[in-house]
Amino acid sequence: QPGMSRMDLLGKNAGIVRGVVERFVPGSPNAIIIVVTNPLDEMTFLRRLVMDGAAHRYGPPGSERLTRFVSEVGRDPYVSLAHELDLIDALGFPGYFLVVWDIVEFCRRADIFCQGRGSAANSAVCFALGVTKADAVKLGLLFERFLNPERISMPDIDVDFCQDRREEVIQYVVEKYGRERV
């Protein structure tokens, strides 16, 4: 819903926090995926987070702010986001993006500096989620350099954490997802 923060959205879908189950992912047999049982599935929840982030970064669809952005850049971020989300869905990776978002969101709440980097910067979805600072739409970056349907493999999202507080992030991930998976 427009105007809802990520935390508000997460609060309304608390099942995502409690509903962590193991599921195998191609190329990564120990990966776990957040599974949302109710009321939203993984992809629906990811789409909501991305659209909320896009509205924050670009303005909501139909807004003057978005119209100015499209006029200046020559590309509509919502078209790019729809393309990326469709590909993420088709390749079965929405849970992976939710796990990365969850870790970055934890860092934000705990005021721990973190920064996504590498080829993830080619993703408008990662930008909308707040994982990266690079606006792939504005910079005209090609998403397929990050996630390509021709060579299906786990997306590589590198996230750097503040050295002094890295252990807090590791502890959070261990507590939430289990020591055997970290």
N, C-alpha and C positions, 0 to 999 in steps of 0.2 A: 504494500500500500504506500502511496506517495507520502513522504514526510516521516516515515518510520525509520528510526536508526537501525543499524545492524543488530544492536543489542536488543532493541524492542522486538525485532523480528525473531531473533533467537529465543527470546523469552516466550513468545507465543508458540514456539516450536521446540519446547524444552525436550521433547523426545529425541531430538538430534543429539543432545548432550548425553542422555542416558542410553541411547540406542546404538551404541557402537558394537558392531559385529565384525567378525573376520570374514573376508571374502578375498579369494585369490585374484590377482590382477596379472594380466599377461606381462611376462618379463620381470616380475617381482613377486615371488611366491610368499614373501613374508609381509607384504603390504596389507594394511587394513584400510577399510573404507568406512566412512560415516554413512550409516543407513538411516534414513528418516522413515519411520513407520507411519506416523500420523502427525499432522494432517497432510503433509506434503512428502512427495518422494524426493530423492536426491536432486534430480534435474530441475524440478519445480522450485525447490529451495535455492539452488544455485542461480537459477534465472532471476528469482526475486532479489537475491543479494546483489547480483550484477546490475539489475535495473535500478535498484536503490542507489548503488554506487555511481552509476552513469548519470542519474538525475542530479546527484550531488556535484559531480565533476563537470557535466556539460549543460545541465539544466534539463528539466523534464521534456518529453516530446511535446512539440508545439510551442515551446517557450521562446521568448525573444532571445534569451541567452543562447539556446541551441541554434536558432536561426542564424545568429551572428557567427557562431563557431563554424557552422556548415558553409556560410558565405566566405569566411576568411580562409578556411582550410580546403574547402572543395570536396569534403567527404562527410557523410553522415555517420557519426559514431554508432548509432543504433543499428544501422545496416551491417557494420563491421561486427558488432556484438552478436547480432542474430546469426551471422555466418559462423563465427567462432563457437557460439553455444551449440549450434546444430552439429558441428563437427565433434565437439567435446562429447555430446550426447551419442552420436553415431559410433564413436570409438569406445564408449563406455567408461569415460574418465570423470564424470561429475564428482564422484566421491573423493577422488584424488585432489581436485581443486578445493573441495570443502575442507579437507584435512589441512591443506596449506593455509587456507583462509583462517581456519580455527587457530592455528599456531600463531599467525601474524596478528590476529585479533587479540589473543592472549597477551602478546607483547605490547600491543597498544594499550590494553587495559592496565597492564603492570608498568607502563612507562619504560619499557625496554626497547632501545633502538634496534630496529631490524630493517633490512632492505633486500628486496628481491632484485636479482641481477641476472645477467646472461641472456640466453635466448628467450626467457620468459618476458623480457622487455618488449618482444614482438607481439605480445598479446594484449588486446584491448580489454579482455576479461580480467587479466591480472591487474591492469591499471584500475579498472572499475572496482575491483575487490580491495584495492589498496595494497596489493602485494608488491607492485613496482611503482616507481615514480615516473617512469617514461611513458608518455602518452603515445602509444603506437599509432593511433589514428592521426594525430597531429603531425607526427614524424613520418608518416607514410610507410611504416614498417610492415613487412610481409609476415602474416601469421603462420603461413605454411613453413617458414624457416624454423618455427618453434614446434608446431604440431602438424605433421604432414600425413594425410591419409594413405599416401603411397608407401610410406615406411612406418608402419604402426609400431610404436614403442612408447614406453612411459614418457610423458612429458618431463622435461628436466627443468624444474623450478629451483634455482639456487637462492637460498635466503641466508644472508649474513646476520649474525646477532652480535650485540655488544659483548666484547670479550669478558668484561667484568661481571656480566650477569647471564652469561651463557648457561651456567649450571641451573639457574632458575627455569630456563626454557626447557632444558633436558628433563628436569624434575617434573615439570608440568606434563610433558609428553609421556614420560614414564607412568605417571599417575593416571593419566587419562587413557592411554592406549596399551599399557602393559610393558613391563621391562623386557619381555621376550621379543617385542616388536621394535624396540628402539636400539 
